[in-house]
Amino acid sequence: MRATPGELDAATGRAVPIVRAERLGKQVASPEGRLTILEDIDLELAPGEQLAIVGASGSGKSTLLGLLAGLDLPTQGSVWLDGTELSTLDEDGRARLRAGRVGFVFQSFQLLPGLTAIENVMLPLELAGRADAAALAQETLARVGLAARARHYPAQLSGGEQQRVALARAFAPQPAILFADEPTGNLDRRTGETVVGLLFELNRELGTTLVLVTHDAGLAAHCNRQLTLDAGRLVVGAPS
């Protein structure tokens, strides 16, 4: 029987992590030959932890997040997400694992332009078969201060409002883990601070595990752990 994250592993006596990577690596083809993006990454993340992945541009941060979330596959090593080894699943299986259990917030918002704010928030709820999708979406939009903008399309919203819709969409299904990739990268400082406040407030309320990619040291400092990448290698992994 598969151990549930947070429970004690009978073999090791330790709590089962919600995210685990062993000797994780990623290589891609280039005109000069094989290019190494990540190499020998080991990490474990317990349920409810907040991890910031920091490093310079090109250090492999977003690639690592994509591998941990099962959006991409490594060329070496293994990833376990919510107790399941991702390499044992096909693309559809990984999508089913993420549905309702994993939320995403991206720098570019990734809202569907043809859907209103509430329809964007409802989408993952409907895919998960939630009968209360509309009510829960409206409630979550109100939680991020956008109840009055529920019927507006993304093009009618400011950048900060679009990112708040993205937060509502990510948190509405109450995911076990949230992956956030430069969530304030396209926002001005004041708007970014508002979004960060909402992100961590919602995260605390729901007890969601958070994996955050950022180049912003101030944003990373909100997390209880930091992991620094340099040229695809882990150089710092101590709690902040």
ZIBELSUL-V583214 format. One record per residue. N is the residue number from 1. SS is DSSP state (~ for helix, > for strand, _ for the rest). NEAR is the number of other ideal C-beta (glycine too) atoms within 12 Angstrom. Layout:
BEGIN
n=N ss=SS near=NEAR
n=N ss=SS near=NEAR
END
This chain:
BEGIN
n=1 ss=_ near=8
n=2 ss=_ near=14
n=3 ss=_ near=22
n=4 ss=_ near=17
n=5 ss=_ near=29
n=6 ss=_ near=21
n=7 ss=_ near=19
n=8 ss=> near=14
n=9 ss=_ near=20
n=10 ss=_ near=12
n=11 ss=_ near=8
n=12 ss=_ near=13
n=13 ss=_ near=10
n=14 ss=_ near=16
n=15 ss=> near=22
n=16 ss=_ near=28
n=17 ss=_ near=35
n=18 ss=_ near=38
n=19 ss=> near=45
n=20 ss=> near=33
n=21 ss=> near=38
n=22 ss=> near=23
n=23 ss=> near=19
n=24 ss=> near=39
n=25 ss=> near=30
n=26 ss=> near=34
n=27 ss=> near=22
n=28 ss=> near=20
n=29 ss=> near=12
n=30 ss=> near=10
n=31 ss=_ near=7
n=32 ss=_ near=8
n=33 ss=> near=9
n=34 ss=> near=15
n=35 ss=> near=20
n=36 ss=> near=24
n=37 ss=> near=30
n=38 ss=> near=41
n=39 ss=> near=28
n=40 ss=> near=21
n=41 ss=> near=40
n=42 ss=> near=23
n=43 ss=> near=35
n=44 ss=> near=28
n=45 ss=> near=39
n=46 ss=_ near=26
n=47 ss=_ near=28
n=48 ss=_ near=26
n=49 ss=_ near=32
n=50 ss=> near=33
n=51 ss=> near=45
n=52 ss=> near=41
n=53 ss=> near=47
n=54 ss=> near=37
n=55 ss=_ near=33
n=56 ss=_ near=17
n=57 ss=_ near=16
n=58 ss=_ near=16
n=59 ss=_ near=29
n=60 ss=_ near=39
n=61 ss=~ near=41
n=62 ss=~ near=36
n=63 ss=~ near=33
n=64 ss=~ near=42
n=65 ss=~ near=46
n=66 ss=~ near=29
n=67 ss=~ near=40
n=68 ss=~ near=50
n=69 ss=_ near=37
n=70 ss=_ near=37
n=71 ss=_ near=26
n=72 ss=_ near=25
n=73 ss=_ near=27
n=74 ss=_ near=33
n=75 ss=_ near=23
n=76 ss=> near=22
n=77 ss=> near=27
n=78 ss=> near=26
n=79 ss=> near=43
n=80 ss=> near=32
n=81 ss=> near=39
n=82 ss=_ near=35
n=83 ss=_ near=27
n=84 ss=> near=27
n=85 ss=> near=23
n=86 ss=~ near=35
n=87 ss=~ near=24
n=88 ss=~ near=17
n=89 ss=_ near=20
n=90 ss=_ near=13
n=91 ss=~ near=15
n=92 ss=~ near=11
n=93 ss=~ near=17
n=94 ss=~ near=28
n=95 ss=~ near=20
n=96 ss=~ near=20
n=97 ss=~ near=28
n=98 ss=~ near=32
n=99 ss=_ near=25
n=100 ss=_ near=24
n=101 ss=_ near=32
n=102 ss=> near=38
n=103 ss=> near=40
n=104 ss=> near=37
n=105 ss=> near=46
n=106 ss=> near=30
n=107 ss=_ near=28
n=108 ss=_ near=19
n=109 ss=_ near=36
n=110 ss=_ near=26
n=111 ss=_ near=34
n=112 ss=_ near=21
n=113 ss=_ near=18
n=114 ss=_ near=11
n=115 ss=_ near=24
n=116 ss=> near=28
n=117 ss=~ near=42
n=118 ss=~ near=35
n=119 ss=~ near=28
n=120 ss=~ near=40
n=121 ss=~ near=44
n=122 ss=~ near=32
n=123 ss=~ near=29
n=124 ss=~ near=35
n=125 ss=~ near=33
n=126 ss=~ near=24
n=127 ss=~ near=17
n=128 ss=_ near=24
n=129 ss=_ near=12
n=130 ss=_ near=22
n=131 ss=_ near=11
n=132 ss=_ near=17
n=133 ss=~ near=26
n=134 ss=~ near=21
n=135 ss=~ near=18
n=136 ss=~ near=26
n=137 ss=~ near=35
n=138 ss=~ near=27
n=139 ss=~ near=23
n=140 ss=~ near=40
n=141 ss=~ near=36
n=142 ss=~ near=21
n=143 ss=~ near=25
n=144 ss=_ near=38
n=145 ss=_ near=23
n=146 ss=_ near=36
n=147 ss=~ near=22
n=148 ss=~ near=15
n=149 ss=~ near=27
n=150 ss=_ near=31
n=151 ss=_ near=20
n=152 ss=_ near=25
n=153 ss=> near=21
n=154 ss=~ near=30
n=155 ss=~ near=17
n=156 ss=~ near=17
n=157 ss=_ near=29
n=158 ss=_ near=23
n=159 ss=~ near=26
n=160 ss=~ near=30
n=161 ss=~ near=33
n=162 ss=~ near=37
n=163 ss=~ near=42
n=164 ss=~ near=45
n=165 ss=~ near=47
n=166 ss=~ near=45
n=167 ss=~ near=46
n=168 ss=~ near=45
n=169 ss=~ near=44
n=170 ss=~ near=44
n=171 ss=~ near=41
n=172 ss=~ near=41
n=173 ss=_ near=34
n=174 ss=_ near=27
n=175 ss=_ near=37
n=176 ss=_ near=35
n=177 ss=> near=44
n=178 ss=> near=46
n=179 ss=> near=40
n=180 ss=> near=49
n=181 ss=> near=36
n=182 ss=_ near=32
n=183 ss=_ near=49
n=184 ss=_ near=39
n=185 ss=_ near=29
n=186 ss=_ near=22
n=187 ss=_ near=31
n=188 ss=_ near=15
n=189 ss=~ near=15
n=190 ss=~ near=14
n=191 ss=~ near=23
n=192 ss=~ near=26
n=193 ss=~ near=21
n=194 ss=~ near=26
n=195 ss=~ near=41
n=196 ss=~ near=36
n=197 ss=~ near=23
n=198 ss=~ near=36
n=199 ss=~ near=39
n=200 ss=~ near=30
n=201 ss=~ near=21
n=202 ss=~ near=32
n=203 ss=~ near=36
n=204 ss=~ near=20
n=205 ss=~ near=15
n=206 ss=~ near=26
n=207 ss=_ near=21
n=208 ss=_ near=36
n=209 ss=> near=37
n=210 ss=> near=48
n=211 ss=> near=46
n=212 ss=> near=46
n=213 ss=> near=42
n=214 ss=_ near=40
n=215 ss=_ near=26
n=216 ss=_ near=29
n=217 ss=~ near=16
n=218 ss=~ near=17
n=219 ss=~ near=33
n=220 ss=~ near=33
n=221 ss=_ near=19
n=222 ss=_ near=31
n=223 ss=_ near=34
n=224 ss=_ near=23
n=225 ss=> near=29
n=226 ss=> near=32
n=227 ss=> near=41
n=228 ss=> near=31
n=229 ss=> near=36
n=230 ss=> near=21
n=231 ss=_ near=19
n=232 ss=_ near=31
n=233 ss=> near=24
n=234 ss=> near=30
n=235 ss=> near=21
n=236 ss=> near=21
n=237 ss=_ near=22
n=238 ss=_ near=12
n=239 ss=> near=15
n=240 ss=_ near=21
END
